Amino acid sequence: MLRIGLTGGIGAGKSTVSSTFSELGGIVVDGDVISREVVEPGTEGLAMLVEAFGSDILLPSGALNRPALAAIAFSDDEKRKTLNGIVHPLVGARREELITAAADDAVIVEDIPLLVESQMAPFFPLVIIVNADVEVRVKRLIEYRGFSEEDARARIAAQATVEQRQAVADVWLDNSGDADDLEQRARALWQDRIIPFAQNVQDRQPAQVAPHVVPSDPSWRDQASRIVARLNTACGHRALRIDHIGSTAVPGLDAKDVIDIQVTVDSLDTADELSEALLTAGYPRVESVTGDIAKPDGRSSVPGFDRVNDPSFWCKRFHGSADPGRPTNLHIRVDGYPNQQFALLFVDWLKANPDVQHDYLALKRTAETQARTTAAYADVKEPWLVDAYQRAWAWADATDWSAGGTRT
């Protein structure tokens, strides 16, 4: 099962995307529909709203007068919080009932109006945001939904900002233009990314991609932040720290378009316990990868570092993203092991030494030319990394570098 979070500001047009996904076979769990169900006449939800906001929010028939409720609830932040505190738990419970009833191989599209505001984005392997310019949204609300301009602007202002939505968006669909164009882009997204993603999760295998070295992308940092938030949710307290590592963590350094993340745990047993949770989050385990290549350490005479030559201290667990649209390597390593420490050190050493960055980039370009597989690519780099291991630790000792404490 693959669960997708779909949202967008009022008037943005996410209903077009939602209906398209439904037509293509997705099971749409619509927050708007559910929010109406849980406050129908005779429900606990409607009774709670009347108690909080008074009987003036009711129609003569006893049904909820939504414009009247909106006029009251969106007049200030405290009243809006009260409304959300009543409705959100009821909607959440009903949503889980619908998802539990779905087939194991289903693609669940959770259409949640306030996904960003309720900080639910990290619970989804993929978050899709539908957006439109404010003036376009205001016009739509007036023309098609009968809002006054004042009410339309108030509703928009009460929701998440564009910046807040961009921070959690794996996919950004702009709908300031033609609805037919939005539908076509939604169909392409479903066929090219969502269906392969779901199949990879079902098959328990990472997406098969052939990345190559590309110019440094300033968005890598934000993409990594979304992945870290997702992994924090999946791993919970079992992750001692989660870090963006590898070349994409070094600003300005050209790299393969693959985000490397390290999850630090207290033991390999804990790493194994995380396997199913990570699969649900979209990161199946690669059983064939069980460790890194052990490297000799020139500081072996230093107390506590004699173990670096022991391959058992270079073990790890490895997962890859099932999402073909965001290649990701997930390394799970034990706290204090040399491979865990070096992954953290390597990023800081590269950041502090531009000349080393230049050499490393040249090596990667050579490896890309000579190697046709990921394994061969790694083999070409390994001799340089053995030397880099020595130099990086020499730099660490000279600068009193420390990996620091728990970080997420």
FIROSE-918402 format. One record per residue: residue in three letters; y, z, x of N, C-alpha, C in turn. Coordinates in steps of 0.001 Angstrom, whole numbers, padded with zeros to 6 digits, always signed. Atoms other than C-alpha are relative to their C-alpha. Example, Ala and Ser with C-alpha at 12.3 -4.5 7.8 and 13.67 -1.06 7.14 Angstrom:
// FIROSE-918402
ala-001190+000000+000890-004500+007800+012300+001200+000000+000900ser-001190-000060-000820-001060+007140+013670+001090+000730-000770
This chain:
// FIROSE-918402
met-001193+000000+000837+000000+000000+000000+001250+000000+000878leu-001275+000033-000696+003481-000861+001188+001097+000340-000998arg-001095-000420+000870+006471+000906-000332+001322-000467+000603ile-001283+000532-000428+009857-000803-000100+001109+000671-000799gly-001165-000548+000667+013195+000793-000881+001025-001098-000225leu-000990+001013+000353+015638-001506-002703+001185+000677-000666thr-001178-000604+000610+019204-000526-003494+001212-000884+000223gly-001266+000710-000127+022773-001709-003732+000995+000652-000938gly-001016-000600+000843+026058-000608-005217+000019-000615-001392ile-000098+000493+001364+026719-000996-008915+000747-001329-000018gly-000607+001315+000067+027492-004613-009678-000325-000905+001170ala+000313+000818-001183+026036-005847-006385-001015-001090-000307gly+000966+001023+000381+023218-007737-008081-001421+000256+000447lys+001365-000257-000460+020070-005976-006914-001034-000294-001077ser+000945+000322+001065+018516-006630-010327-000570-001406+000172thr+000494+001360-000266+018237-010306-009311-001135+000047+001018val+001030-000136-001028+016258-009326-006212-001227+000706-000572ser+001095-000764+000588+014185-006808-008148-000858-000875-000909ser+000757+000851+000920+013211-009320-010835-000741-001107+000749thr+000667+001023-000813+012394-011932-008183-001264+000566+000639phe+001164-000645-000610+010071-009534-006373-001090+000258-001053ser+000968-000247+001069+008433-008638-009691-000730-001288-000363glu+000599+001294+000315+007837-012316-010459-000997-000424+001068leu+000863+000395-001106+006224-012745-007032-001204+000926+000183gly+001174-000866-000043+003753-009921-007631+000252+001428+000398gly-000307-001376-000350+005541-006775-006568-000025+000903-001224ile-000055-000996+001071+005189-003629-008660+001346+000707+000123val-001353-000539-000076+008790-002705-009365+000071+001320-000752val-000244-001311+000593+009500+000943-009984+001515+000140-000055asp-001449+000134+000169+013024+000712-011393+000625+001343-000338gly-000654-001283+000210+015153+003814-011044+000871+000014-001233asp-000843+000061+001199+017533+002654-013788-000839+000142-001261val+000886-000072+001171+014679+002157-016255-000535+001415-000169ile+000563-001349+000067+013131+005503-015385+001077+001011-000398ser-001072-000946+000319+016493+007267-015557+000343-000012-001489arg-000185+000056+001448+016757+006069-019145-001157+000680-000726glu+001175-000598+000628+013220+007132-019993+000083+001521-000026val+000059-001462-000115+013695+010697-018782+001095+000708-000785val-001043-000639+000827+016752+011281-021022+000007-000586-001416glu+000107+000472+001368+015515+009686-024231-000003+001183-000968pro+000006-001107+000977+015821+011738-027452-001318+000756+000007gly+001178-000857+000007+013440+014657-027456-000505+000402+001369thr+000463-000331-001352+013064+014845-023671+000704+001241+000545glu-000586-001136-000700+013687+017831-021478+001296-000407+000708gly-001169+000469-000728+016170+015733-019510+001240-000055-000860leu-001164+000095+000885+018442+015076-022471+000485+001391-000396ala-000381-001372+000348+018401+018724-023459+000786+000656+001138met-000693-000582-001155+019471+019718-019946+001400-000594+000156leu-001323+000625-000095+022341+017204-019982+000939+000561-001060val-000831-000569+001061+023624+018540-023313+000442+001402+000362glu-000353-001361-000406+023490+022061-021975+001073-000002+001086ala-000950+000046-001115+025456+021030-018877+001344-000605-000388phe-001230+000751+000262+028016+018648-020409+000475+000045-001452gly-000430-000131+001382+028145+019447-024122-000524-001097-000903ser+000550+000931+000983+027143+017658-027323+000848-001250-000175asp-000835+001199+000107+030004+015164-026997-000615-001200+000723ile+000640+001123-000703+027728+013077-024764-001085-000654-000852leu+001013+000558+000883+025501+012297-027767+000621-000957-001023leu-000347+000876+001102+025707+009436-030245-000392+000658-001322pro+000407-000579+001293+025414+010212-033982-001509-000013-000212ser+001454+000083+000144+021776+009145-033726-000741+001052+000813gly+000637-000986-000871+021102+011848-031163-000361-000543+001365ala+000263+000599-001310+020669+009403-028289+001183+000242+000933leu-001038-000234-001006+022633+009671-025081+001082-001080-000079asn-001150+000903-000077+026103+008130-025114+000364-000135+001473arg-000139+000132-001455+026096+006832-021567+001454-000147+000458pro-001405+000063-000433+029770+005807-021332+000695+001352-000084ala-000620-001320+000135+030768+009263-022585-000444+000928+001134leu+000500-000813-001110+028528+010945-020030+000638-000429+001310ala-000581+000503-001243+029854+008702-017256+001448+000435+000145ala-001409-000394-000058+033469+009491-018164+000160+001448+000429ile-000065-001420-000381+032741+013189-017754-000573+000229+001394ala+000735-000320-001230+030223+013212-014917+000626-000614+001241phe-000581+000647-001175+032117+010835-012648+001479+000329+000170ser-001408-000385-000119+035455+012560-013078+000269+000854+001223asp-000160-000749-001258+034845+014836-010079-001355+000193+000660asp+001232-000076-000791+032295+015500-007361-000973+001046-000520glu+000893-001072+000440+030918+018761-008767-000780-000415-001246lys+000695+000435+001211+030114+017247-012149-001027-001086+000327arg+000961+001028-000403+028465+014276-010483-001226+000644+000650lys+001118-000707-000621+026349+016643-008388-000885+000664-001056thr+000770-000619+001084+025328+018470-011564-000882-001035-000690leu+000766+001082+000630+024275+015188-013180-001178-000408+000875asn+001071+000418-000902+022285+014132-010127-001070+001071+000132gly+000964-001094-000126+020674+017558-009868-000936+000106-001184ile+000856-000001+001185+019305+017179-013385-000912-001219-000017val+000726+001248+000200+018265+013549-013392-000936-000344+001161his+000790+000443-001155+017001+012957-009834-001402+000598+000054pro+001373-000532-000050+014040+015405-009914-000901-000587-001086leu+000795+000569+001075+012889+014028-013262-000401-001441+000308val+000291+001381-000379+013146+010440-012033-001043-000034+001114gly+000941-000050-001117+011297+011352-008826-001417+000286-000456ala+001334-000349+000490+008398+012907-010688-000639-001170-000741arg+000536+001146+000744+008023+009907-012995-000329-001148+000948arg+000245+001058-000979+008264+007506-010046-001345+000223+000691glu+001258-000289-000691+005382+009243-008273-001200-000234-000908glu+001089+000280+000934+003252+008984-011409-000341-001483-000008leu+000219+001444+000034+003732+005210-011482-000623-000505+001298ile+000513+000447-001298+003034+004793-007760-001458+000412+000178thr+001367-000493-000119-000121+006896-007898-000972-000885-000769ala+000869+000839+000825-001486+004579-010577-000169-001410+000555ala+000056+001358-000550-000949+001439-008441-001216-000189+000899ala+001140+000319-000865-003710-000334-006479+000339+000268+001461asp-000207-000347-001405-004208+000469-002809+000696-001102+000790asp-000605+001102-000740-003092-002995-001706+001303-000497-000629ala-001211+000415+000704-000001-003118-003913+001228+000054+000903val-001329-000112-000596+003539-003784-002743+000885+000645-001056ile-000823-000759+000934+005670-001168-004456+001465-000197+000373val-001439+000177-000217+009351-002048-004792+000711+001086-000791glu-000685-001114+000659+011282+001106-005546+001488-000311-000077asp-001388+000358+000277+014578+000056-007091+000747+001294-000316ile-000633-001317+000117+016708+003159-006530+001512-000140+000168pro-001447+000182-000108+020446+002989-007313+000652+000882+001059leu-000642-000937-000924+021309+006054-005228-000908+000334+001181leu+000898-000219-001137+018785+005622-002440+000752+000518+001220val-000772-000419-001172+021463+005989+000229+000590+001383-000214glu-000652-001270+000282+023303+008849-001431-000987+001171+000018ser+001008-001060+000042+020092+010832-001887-000787+000117+001293gln+000597-000063-001346+019107+010242+001773-001507-000258-000019met+001415+000331+000127+015783+008672+000822-000446-001132+000915ala+000353+001169-000804+015904+005722+003226-001133+000247+000993pro+001065-000187-000991+013677+007289+005930-001406+000099-000582phe+001324-000091+000617+010834+007581+003416-000651-001360-000195phe+000514+001343+000243+010398+003793+003275-000182-000781+001296pro+000197+000850-001179+008908+001438+005888+001002-001145+000085leu-000976+001085+000021+011481-001158+004808+001034+000313-001071val-001092-000247+000941+014883-000706+003173+000831-001274-000120ile-000760+001212+000282+016645-003654+001535+001261+000383-000765ile-001278-000268+000641+020318-003443+000628+000572-001313-000531val-000720+001129+000588+021984-005888-001768+001470+000394-000078asn-001422-000350-000064+025742-005994-001261+000860-001146-000536ala-001019+000977+000385+028801-007754-002641+001358+000654+000224asp-001348-000520-000194+032508-007387-001995+000438+000809-001221val-000440-000888+001079+034220-004694-004043+000648-000773-001144glu-000702+000730+001057+036449-007124-005927-000966-000829-000831val+001017+000743+000739+033438-009231-006863-000745+000932-000941arg+000732-000970+000817+031640-006160-008161+000847+000470-001184val-000896-000420+001082+034654-004996-010171+000060-001073-001080lys-000071+001109+000954+034927-008425-011796-001275-000096-000823arg+001267+000069+000723+031234-008439-012695-000126+001131-001016leu+000116-001139+000904+031370-004963-014217+000897-000162-001222ile-000911+000226+001120+034341-005937-016369-000517-001103-000918glu+000383+001175+000787+033009-009337-017476-001365+000136-000670tyr+001370+000013+000496+029316-008605-017944-000499+001337-000547arg+000498-001307+000444+029020-004881-018581+001026+000797-000779gly-000970-000621+000882+032170-004051-020506+000761+001179+000572phe-000745-001087-000628+033688-001635-018011+001499-000299-000040ser-001415+000168-000291+037417-001051-017822+000142-000083+001516glu-000186+000086-001443+038839-001788-014394+000013+001381+000638glu-000072-001363-000541+039549+001906-013884-001384+000608+000144asp+001355-000547-000045+035992+002913-014732-000839-000698+001068ala+000770+000749-000987+034529+000153-012564+000317+000481+001406arg-000387-000450-001348+036516+001221-009528-000423+001443+000251ala+000424-001396-000163+035705+004880-010133-001490+000087+000308arg+001444-000015-000253+031962+004172-010264-000302-000485+001407ile+000228+000538-001342+032115+002112-007084+000416+001015+001054ala-000496-000979-000972+034179+004753-005278-000902+001217+000113ala+000875-001178-000003+031673+007450-006243-001303-000247+000742gln+001259+000321-000671+028815+005610-004514+000195-000124+001513ala-000022+000098-001468+027941+005123-000842+000932-001127+000447thr-000862+001022-000569+030294+003135+001363-000846-001115+000611val+000686+001105-000668+029413-000185+002947-000586+000476+001321glu+000466-000490-001306+029126+001568+006322-001239+000881-000150gln+001164-000866+000217+026700+004149+004930-001235-000825-000359arg+001128+000856+000340+024531+001407+003467-000480-000792+001216gln+000386+000761-001185+024603-000656+006645-000814+000852+000971ala+000689-000883-000941+023389+002372+008616-001490+000121-000293val+001414-000178+000353+020068+002450+006717-000684-001319-000340ala+000542+001281+000464+019570-001263+005963-000847-000682+001065asp+000836+000864-000827+016622-003042+007541+000270-001454-000342val-000328+001344+000471+017539-006088+005476+001284+000094-000816trp-001294+000010+000686+021073-006887+004269+000139-001340-000719leu-000128+001203+000809+021359-009386+001409+001379-000028-000642asp-001336+000105+000571+024911-010452+000602-000059-000831-001286asn+000012+000672+001296+025445-011416-003029+001415-000211-000523ser-001367+000283+000434+029127-012254-003081+000129-001401-000577gly-000071+001389+000445+028297-015849-003937-000911-000299-001160asp+000818+000542+001074+025777-017744-006022-001302+000786-000170ala+001216-000770+000277+022924-015849-007727-001250-000792+000345asp+001164+000820-000339+020546-018778-007228-000298+000060+001498asp+000182-000111-001443+021119-018568-003480-000641+001332+000353leu+000589-001318-000240+020332-014846-003554-001478-000007-000355glu+001407+000055+000406+017099-015532-005415-000844-000728+001036gln+000748+000752-000998+016014-018124-002858-000193+000812+001281arg+000136-000823-001198+016718-015754+000019-000959+001163-000237ala+000954-001061+000332+014786-013009-001770-001429-000531+000045arg+001335+000609-000041+011810-015360-002168-000457-000222+001450ala+000346+000224-001406+011923-016290+001510-000337+001321+000686leu+000267-001319-000568+012080-012610+002456-001381+000501-000408trp+001303-000441+000504+009044-011875+000304-001144-000722+000726gln+001081+000785-000593+006933-014699+001737-000090+000173+001517asp-000016+000031-001466+008008-014517+005382-000123+001380+000641arg+000000-001325-000623+008263-010774+005910-000783+001040-000782ile+000603-001089+000760+007122-008558+003064-001509-000183-000164ile+001439+000224+000164+003737-010150+002355-000752+000162+001323pro+000696-000254-001278+002759-010329+006071+000009+001477+000384phe-000096-001434-000293+003967-006740+006481-001083+000750-000770ala+000989-000691+000828+001811-005553+003584-001425-000299+000447gln+001344+000370-000441-001218-007476+004832-000352+000690+001306asn+000256-000676-001273-000862-006009+008314-000301+001483-000204val+000290-001405+000306-000755-002494+006883-001406+000119-000571gln+001331-000019+000605-003833-003256+004796-001084-000199+001053asp+000972+000297-001057-005628-004626+007875+000070+000973+001173arg-000200-000980-001065-004385-001768+010073+000243-000672+001345gln-000299+000679-001257-002969-004092+012692+001511-000260+000111pro-001414+000320-000195+000492-004577+014199+000255-001486-000224ala-000384+001399+000136+002372-007796+013570-000217-000719+001322gln+000232+000800-001193+001459-010533+016012+001248-000840+000270val-001224+000712-000346+004671-011705+017641-000038-000350+001482ala-000081+000404-001405+005513-013432+020905+001452+000108+000452pro-001406-000174-000365+008848-011924+021916+000278-000484+001419his-000410+000403-001335+010782-013200+024885+001333+000657+000316val-001234-000655-000437+013723-011922+026885+001198-000698-000647val-001179+000511+000706+016954-012320+024909+001223+000784+000472pro-001210-000754-000363+020583-011304+025475+000040+001352-000689ser-000107-001340+000560+021321-007650+024905+000645-000031-001378asp-000473-000034+001384+021846-006916+021215+000598+001383-000279pro-000629-001311+000269+024371-004150+020389-000622+000732-001178ser+000584-000654+001171+022490-003492+017142-001318+000689+000304trp+001276-000663-000329+019343-002340+018969+000103+001513-000165arg-000157-001458+000105+020730+001181+019092-000109+000451-001460asp+000045-000383+001405+021272+001315+015319-001390-000238-000590gln+001355+000254+000479+017884-000261+014661-000940+001121+000440ala+000830-001093-000510+016258+002379+016862+000268+001291-000761ser-000346-001209+000752+018124+005123+014992-000713+000021-001346arg+000718+000056+001276+016613+003926+011706-001488+000270+000201ile+001421-000221-000281+013150+003863+013254-000259+001471+000301val+000162-001419-000336+013594+007367+014682+000069+000856-001264ala-000102-000762+001248+014702+008680+011277-001279-000138-000825arg+001246+000251+000742+011640+007082+009677-001162+000782+000627leu+001088-000706-000685+009336+008579+012307+000142+001506-000116asn-000202-001431+000221+010904+012005+011980-000565+000423-001351thr+000512-000305+001329+010048+011894+008297-001527-000044-000014ala+001453+000146-000009+006491+010700+008961-000691+001089+000814cys+000650-000933-000926+005741+013083+011832+000306+001461-000311gly-000371-001380+000293+007593+016178+010683+000017+000880+001235his-000063-000980-001093+007217+019273+012846-000950-000331+001154arg+000965+000308-001064+004373+017719+014846+000622-000792+001142ala-000724+000689-001078+006867+015637+016823+000970+000974+000649leu-000897-000894-000718+008545+017756+019486+001346-000668+000263arg-001206+000792-000152+011063+014997+020107-000373-001464-000181ile+000205+001435+000167+011468+011302+019367+001180-000701+000657asp-001042+000622-000808+013376+009050+021753-000122-001516+000012his-000073+001438-000246+014464+005439+022028-000121-000193+001506ile+000244+000201-001423+013090+004335+025398-000059-001502+000289gly+000160+001398-000365+012576+001095+027301+001319-000725+000182ser-001173+000797-000350+014991-001714+028083+001036-000069-001107thr-000976+000111+001092+016557-001916+024618+000828+001271-000159ala-000779-001238+000036+017782+001667+025119+001109+000004+001042val-001018+000086-001057+019959+000549+028056+001082-000980-000451pro-001054+000893+000495+023290-000858+026789+000299-001127+000985gly-000363+001144-000815+024040-004350+028054-001128-000651+000752leu+001127+000566-000756+020586-005004+029506-000775-000980-000878asp+000825+000976+000710+018867-008201+028378-001447+000494-000016ala+001361-000536+000138+015355-007467+027150-000772-000790-001030lys+000776+000510+001122+012493-008535+024948+000478+000705-001268asp-000480-000563+001265+013467-007999+021324-001079+000876-000638val+000991-000975+000447+011062-005087+020970+000596+001388+000213ile-000489-001368-000112+012163-001533+020245-001154+000898+000441asp+000999-000972-000452+010188+001045+022254+000456+001403-000368ile-000281-001364+000426+010023+004560+020846-001088+000909+000571gln+000968-000994-000468+008379+007618+022368+000035+001223-000909val+000171-001235+000765+007062+010435+020191-000696+000999+000914thr+000581-001033-000855+006427+013591+022194-000694+001047-000863val+000801-000977+000742+003674+015894+020930-000575+001034+000968asp+000530-001063-000851+001942+019012+022199-001397-000294+000526ser+001356+000321-000445-001500+017410+022577-000421-001345-000580leu+000534+001240+000538-003493+014243+022045-000675+000218-001350asp+000566-000307+001318-005227+015969+019147+001077-000139-001077thr-001103+000146+000944-001862+016170+017423+000343-001469-000188ala-000257+001436+000092-001279+012501+018244-000997-000665-000945asp+001018+000573+000869-004561+011657+016524+000221+000375-001461glu-000255-000460+001366-003588+013705+013470+001089-000821-000684leu-001124+000753+000556-000521+011513+013019-000368-001412-000428ser+000369+001404+000176-002474+008271+012705+000238-000507-001422glu-000130+000470+001377-002578+008005+008895+001444+000047-000480ala-001409-000093+000398+000995+009177+008399+000812-001141+000591leu-000715+001102-000641+002203+006565+010857-000387-001337-000615leu+000408+001224+000686+000166+003859+009137+000790-000158-001298thr-000767+000037+001244+001855+004739+005847+001449-000376+000256ala-001376+000324-000365+005197+004474+007618+000138-001409+000547gly-000041+001384-000464+004237+000976+008801-000369-000204+001449tyr+000337+000090-001423+002853+001686+012294-001486+000266+000224pro+001436-000185-000242-000911+001116+012636-000303+000266+001470arg+000400-000335-001369-002674+002434+015702-000731-001162+000651val+000734+000976-000809-003918+000143+018463-001042+000796+000788glu+001046-000860-000563-007242+001763+019352-000306-000326+001458ser+000380+000411-001348-007718-000225+022559+000938+000535+001082val-000949-000530-000984-004673+001303+024246-000079+001519-000026thr+000195-001457-000052-005393+004847+025386+000774+000678+001119gly-000746-000630-001090-003134+005375+028373+000858-000982+000762asp-000806+000799-000911-000654+004129+030950-000680-000025+001367ile+000552+000066-001355-001470+003107+034504+000545+001164+000826ala-000420-001154-000801-001405+006229+036675+000688-000471+001274lys-000768+000361-001194+001067+006113+039539-000010+001150+000993pro-000060-001059-001016+000976+007998+042840+001401+000571+000064asp-001305-000661-000023+003768+010491+043283+000281+000567+001383gly-000368-000477-001325+005549+011140+046564+000338+001464+000042arg-000339-001421+000059+006377+014631+045376-001228+000850-000279ser+001239-000707+000336+002740+015684+045117-000064+001390+000602ser-000006-001330-000593+003489+018652+047350+000834+000989-000812val-000830-000868+000837+005923+019988+044764-000897+000672-001034pro+000852-000703+000966+004274+022698+042609+000105-000622-001393gly+000022+000533+001348+003191+021336+039255-000090-001504-000069phe+000004+001453+000032+003224+017678+040279-001240-000603+000649asp+001214+000537-000577-000185+017358+041875-000823-000745-001054arg+000787+000592+001071-001522+016293+038498+000340-001456-000260val-000410+001362+000346+000332+012966+038434-001000-001043+000466asn+000982+000958-000469-002484+011278+040339-001278+000011-000837asp+001175-000125+000856-005005+012318+037675+000198-000887-001236pro-000183+000911+001137-005458+009489+035121+000004+000700-001355ser+000052-000684+001297-006174+012023+032375+001372+000469-000457phe-001356-000408+000352-002516+013051+032528+000889-001202-000325trp-000746+001200+000369-001469+009465+031809-000505-000580-001321cys+000500+000444+001301-003249+009246+028448+001132-000033-001035lys-000951+000056+001104-001361+008373+025280-000700-000618-001202arg+000411+000778+001155-001779+006938+021812+001090-001043-000242phe-000941+001103+000137-000171+003643+020934-000095-000607-001392his-000087+000638+001307+000972+002204+017609+001012-001140+000091gly-000959+001097+000061+002764-001039+016797+000471-000199-001425ser-000511+000226+001343+004921-002029+013865-000761-001130-000690ala+000623+001044+000809+003216-003989+011104+001033-000972-000558asp-001100+000812+000521+006613-005459+010217+000313-001149+000952pro-000281+001116-000906+006946-008981+011669+001488-000195+000262gly-001435+000143-000180+010696-008688+011295+000616+000998+000950arg-000541-000976-000952+011083-005719+013633-001097+000475+000941pro+001012-000410-000972+008663-005631+016583+000351+001359+000617thr-000221-001359-000500+008264-002037+017704-001259+000496+000681asn+001094-000680-000691+006065-000266+020244+000221+001496-000110leu-000090-001440+000194+005363+003363+019499-000981+000698+000936his+000806-000697-000998+004120+005461+022424-000008+001495-000341ile+000110-001435+000281+002807+008949+021615-000563+000671+001240arg+000384-000618-001264+002675+011067+024763+000162+001510-000069val+000031-001464+000007+002086+014712+025568+001172+000557+000808asp-001159-000636-000626+005030+016910+026459-000310+000454+001426gly+000153-000412-001388+005396+017342+030229-000923-000857+000825tyr+000855+000906-000774+002841+014696+031182+000883-000991+000764pro-000859+000866-000811+004118+012348+033909+000442-001274-000712asn-000426+001214+000705+004127+009295+031648+001095+000306-001029gln-001037-000402+000955+006168+011174+029040+001324+000245+000710gln-001215-000292-000753+008651+012358+031642+000625-001266+000573phe-000532+001207-000629+008957+008997+033367+000658-000923-001029ala-000611+000836+001034+009693+007187+030082+001438+000421-000269leu-001358-000515+000208+012734+009427+029641+000868-000233+001232leu-000733+000167-001256+013756+009284+033295+000400-001454+000219phe-000222+001409-000306+013473+005508+033521+001265-000529-000678val-001190+000451+000722+016151+004928+030865+001261+000532+000666asp-001189-000592-000616+018612+007332+032478+000249-000572+001388trp-000138+000588-001346+017936+005907+035951+000592-001398-000089leu-000546+001340+000173+018591+002373+034745+001474+000053-000408lys-001392-000117+000445+021791+003419+032967+000933+000337+001151ala-000842-000479-001098+023073+005058+036143+000044-000951+001182asn+000106+000881-001169+022161+002191+038493+000007-001469-000415pro-000101+001409+000404+023441-001293+037562-000780-000953+000903asp+000754+000876-000911+021837-002832+040669-001481-000020-000369val+001401-000072+000411+018445-001625+039499-000205-000792-001292gln+000081+000791+001227+019122-003122+036080-000122-001490+000331his+000019+001417-000397+019786-006470+037753-001372-000386+000538asp+001317+000279-000573+016529-006284+039725-001084-000006-001073tyr+001021-000110+001042+014532-005232+036695+000050-001204-000940leu-000136+001173+000850+015915-008073+034590-000591-001239+000685ala+000562+001133-000742+015018-010578+037311-001521+000052-000026leu+001453-000172+000065+011496-009153+037358-000542-000416-001364lys+000474+000331+001344+011173-009488+033599+000025-001505-000246arg-000068+001455+000190+012280-013097+033660-001123-000692+000775thr+001113+000550-000771+009733-013819+036387-001322+000228-000727ala+001235-000329+000712+007005-012051+034425-000161-000866-001237glu+000060+000819+001199+007882-013984+031299-000423-001429+000335thr+000351+001360-000426+007554-017256+033209-001464-000100+000400gln+001347+000046-000559+004233-016366+034823-001090+000433-000971ala+001025-000599+000858+002468-014492+032027+000007-000610-001400arg+000123+000564+001339+001160-015854+028743-000394+001047-001034thr+000385-001060+000917-000041-012571+027238+000779+001258+000326thr-000687-001266-000218+001441-009112+026833-000621+000762+001159ala+000682-000708-001084-001198-007673+029162+000358-000601+001354ala-000346+000654-001266-000466-010264+031846+001451+000284+000380tyr-001410-000323-000223+003254-009608+031461+000127+001382+000650ala-000023-001351-000554+002648-005917+032144-000564+000035+001417asp+000607+000028-001335+000447-006694+035144+000977-000518+001057val-000972+000544-000952+003180-008765+036789+001037+001049+000374lys-001044-001010-000244+005629-005878+036448-000510+001235+000736glu+000525-001285-000456+003306-003111+037610+000323+000332+001460pro-000342-000373-001385+003824-003321+041421+001451+000471+000141trp-001407-000415-000065+007581-003111+040933+000171+001380-000617leu-000131-001293+000672+007171-000163+038558-000553+001140+000843val+000522-001048-000894+005067+001746+041092+001076+000437+000983asp-001102-000317-000905+007930+001520+043557+001156+000646-000748ala-001090-000559+000803+010454+002229+040805-000271+001455-000351tyr+000360-001381+000306+008563+005400+039944+000438+000939+001116gln-000401-000819-001150+009147+006741+043446+001525+000114+000080arg-001455+000010-000148+012804+005712+043525+000691+000761-001131ala-000610-000691+001132+013571+007035+040074-000101+001506+000158trp+000137-001441-000184+012158+010451+040885+000838+000490+001178ala-000895-000394-001101+014064+010504+044164+001420+000164-000527trp-001328-000112+000623+017227+009855+042149+000080+001247-000874ala+000024-001173+000880+016219+012557+039645+000148+001283+000805asp-000086-001205-000831+015722+015119+042415+001385+000156+000616ala-001318-000053-000639+019031+014195+044022+001101+000356-000984thr-001045-000227+001008+020974+014482+040776-000313+001175-000914asp+000433-001106+000862+019121+017458+039270-000213-000454-001443trp+000273+000536+001333+018107+015255+036347-001003+000878-000719ser+000955-000724+000816+016332+016975+033506-000217-000751-001302ala+000298+000661+001282+014603+015589+030440+000620+000739-001163gly-000621-000760+001071+016237+018330+028410-001022+000565-000956gly+000873-000642+000975+014864+020124+025423-000396-000954-001104thr+000444+000798+001135+013651+018952+022056+001118-000899-000483arg-000993+000965+000455+015451+015828+020884-000635-000907-001044thr+000479+000917+001033+015058+013763+017716+001141-000905-000422
